[in-house]
Amino acid sequence: MYVYNSGGPDRSVRREDFVSGRVLPQHYRNRRLGSFLKELDLTEAYASGIRLIIREMQQNGSPEPIFDFDDERTWFSVMLPIHPDFVREEISGRSENRSENRSKNRSENLLEGLSQNQLKIIEAMRVDKKITHKELSLIVGLAESNVASNIKKLIALNALSRVGPARGGYWQVNI
């Protein structure tokens, strides 16, 4: 799952804070709104969301969430990668006959041989099949040229295919 917010974190928050889960801004953007939501029990506590996301993903055995924002603090995003067992269950749930079982085994072997960046690209494409190279570079944390290189490798492995033209088409995940 990919969540994007136009409005980045407070300047007092550092990137390292997201890794440690200790995101405690010195200034809140809208104290009145925060207090109002807290009174209505629509929020748990001030600055508890990042810590909660990290803890729940760890307890679930899921890959770590990927937090990102730009230097100007105009946007913020978080990608919650799919649990590897869920991907395998979904793949195995599709097959009934031998040819499909062979395809399932190939898909599982292929998934195990992919890099973390390639898995992130596939997950992002599952969430948004019309995602752009630029958006992928922000999510994965690679230059657009490296994203394009990884996509070419995934296409060569038949893990991905492009349906339609570069503009107006979409990505199809084959595994």
Summary of the structure (lengths in Angstrom):
residues: 175
radius of gyration: 19.0
end to end distance: 17.6
largest distance: 61.1
contacts: 439
relative contact order: 0.11
helix: 49%
strand: 11%
